[in-house]
């Protein structure tokens, strides 16, 4: 009789553990940028994921070959479980194929994607972006959104056709 009571208690404990494990997994996996077309992934590694917020993109300057676009890059840090947004101003030189970024402010988000705090950065520096960096990819996405073409281009000169015309 005692073993039946112990068996029932063990079943209840196992069921409770399963519920806690499923709930913990659901909380850790669901973030506001998951499967949301508003956020386009521009980088990830073993501790972070970064997205450009497509709703934040604004063209500030259109003066070819120079352009300026504002966009927010959201980064989720798995080591701290914090989502931060970086409001950037991207400076483009289309002819030179260079992009520079200036981070104007930092935003902290809750788990629903609502900003809870904004920190304005005084005298923000302007730094060059590597094409394959998070900011470089975000800048390329922002440029495409504004002008329907990628910023970075690689032109390869094709050799003249080797086929001769039949005369």
N, C-alpha and C positions, 0 to 999 in steps of 0.2 A: 504494500500500500504506500509506503514511504517513497519507493522508487517512482510510482506514478505521479506523485506530487512534484518530485524533483524533475521528472521528464517534462511535465507541463510548464514548470518554471523555466526550464532550459529553452523550450519552444518560444515562450514569451520574450525571453531575453534575446534570442536569435532574431525574432521578428522585429523587435525594437532596434536592434543593431542594423538590420537591413534598411529600415525606414530612415535612420539617421545617415547611413552611408549614401542612400539615394538622394536625400535632401541636400547633403553637403556637396555632392557632385553637381546637382542642378544649380546650386547657388554659385559654385565656382565656374561653371561653364557658361552661364548666361550673362553676357555683358551687353550694353546698349548698342555697341557697334557690330555685334555678331549678326550676320545675314541681313544687314541693313544697307540698302543701296546708297544711302547718304554717305557712308564711310567706305572709301576705297583703300585697301591695304597698300602701303608704300614701303613697308619693312617689317622684319621680324627676326628674332634670334632666340636663344635659349631662355631669356628672361623678359623680353619685351615684345610688344606688337605695336606698330604705328600705322595710322590711317590719316588720310586727308579728308577733312569734312567738306564735302562737295557743296553744301549750303553756305559755306563761309567764303567762297571764292568771289572776289570782286576785282574787276579791272580798274586800275587807278590811272595808268598812263598808257596811251597808245600812240607811239611816236617812232615807227619803225626806223632803224632796227632796235630801238629801245622800248622796253615795256616794263611796267610795274604792276604786280598783282598781289593782293592780300589774300591769304588763306590760313586756316588753322590746321595744324597737324596735332592729332590726338595720339598720345602714347600711353599704353597700359603697361605698368611695371608689375610683373608677377612676384617680384621679391618683396614689394611693399603693398601690393594689391591696391594701387592708386592709379587713377586715370588722370593724366594731365594734358592740357591743350596748350599749344604754343602758337600764338597769333603772330604770323610772319608776314613780312613784306618782302617779296621776291623781286630783285632787280635783274632784268634780262638784257643781254647784248646779243642779238640774233646773229649779227655778222661774226662776232668773235666766238660765239657759242659758249658764253659764260653766264652763270647765274650766281648772284650773291643773295644772301638772306640776312634779314634783320628781324630779330625776335622782339616784338613790341610789348607783349605781355604773356603771362602764364595764367592758365585757368585750371582750377581743380574741379572735378566732376563727381557727382554722386553716382550710384549704380544704375540710375535711370537715364543718365546722360545730361542731367541738368547742372550747369555751372554753379558751384557753391561759393567760389572765391575767385577773384581776379587780382593779380599782382601786376601792376604797370611797372615796366622796367625803365628806370631813368637812364638817359643817354645810351641806348642800345647800340652795340657795335654792328657793323656790316661785315659779314664774312663770306668768303667764296664757298660755293657748294660743289662737292664732287657729284658728277652725273649719276652715280650709282648709290649715293647716300640716301637716307630717308628724305632729307630736304630736296635733294636733286630730283628724286622720283616724284615728290609732292609738287615741286615746281613744274615738272613736265606735265603732270595731270592737270594742274591749274591752267597752264598755257593751252592745253588741248581743249579744256572746257570753255575757255574764253574765245579761242580763235579756230577751233576745229582742225588743228594740225599740231603735231608734236613739235616741241621746241628743238630738241636735239635732232640733227640730221647728219647723215653720212652720205655724201655724194661720191660715187665711184665713177670715174670716167671710163666709159666703155670704149674698147678699141674699135676702129673703123671696121665695118663689115668686110669679111674676107671673101664673100661670094661676089663673083663678077656677073654683070648683066649679060644676058645672051643677046647678041645683036644680030 
